Amino acid sequence: MNLASLKSGVRSSFTREPDNQLFSYGLMYVLAWICGFILVLTLFLRMGPYGTPYVIDIWHYMPAAITYMSYGLALIVLPFIVVSFFLSHDESHRKRMRAGRVICAILLALSLLYQHIDNEVLRFCDMHITIDFLETYVLRGGVPGVL
C-alpha cells in the first residue's frame, strides 16, 4: 500500500455522501424543543387548580424550566448522533439508521408525554413524579382525589 492510495482512502472516507443523519436528529431535537417550550409555557400561563395563578413571575422561572427541558431532550438525542458518526453510511446500514431515527423520535415523544404528566402532577400536588411519589400515592392506592 503506497501513500497515495492511503491518502485517497482517507479523503474518500471524509468526503462520502452525507445521509443527513445529523440534520434529521437536529430537526427532531428542534421540533421536540418547540413542543417542550409550548408545554412549559402553557404550564406557567394556565391558572392553578384553585383559581390562582400557578406562577406569579413567569419570566423568572422560564429560563430554568427551558434549560432543564433542553438538557433532558439533549440526553436523548446526543447518543444517537454519536452512534451515527461511527456507523458506516452504505446501503446495508440504511435500515439501522432509519430504525435509530424512529427509536429516537419515540423516545422524544415519550419524554414530552412524561413532561406533560409531570407538569400536571406538579400543578395539582406541588411535587414532581418521583419514586417516593409513586410509592406513597400510586402503589398504595392513595391517589389524591384532585388527580
C-alpha positions, 0 to 999 in steps of 0.5 A: 500500500503506497501513500497515495492510495492511503491518502485517497482512502482517507479523503474518500472516507471524509468526503462520502455522501452525507445521509443527513443523519445529523440534520434529521436528529437536529430537526427532531431535537428542534421540533421536540424543543418547540413542543417542550417550550409550548408545554412549559409555557402553557404550564406557567400561563394556565391558572392553578387548580384553585383559581390562582395563578400557578406562577406569579413571575413567569419570566423568572422561572422560564429560563430554568424550566427551558434549560432543564427541558433542553438538557433532558431532550439533549440526553436523548438525542446526543447518543444517537448522533454519536452512534451515527458518526461511527456507523458506516453510511452504505446501503446495508446500514440504511435500515439501522439508521432509519430504525435509530431515527424512529427509536429516537423520535419515540423516545422524544415523544415519550419524554414530552408525554412524561413532561406533560404528566409531570407538569400536571402532577406538579400543578395539582400536588406541588411535587414532581413524579418521583419514586417516593411519589409513586410509592406513597400515592400510586402503589398504595392506592392513595391517589389524591382525589384532585388527580 
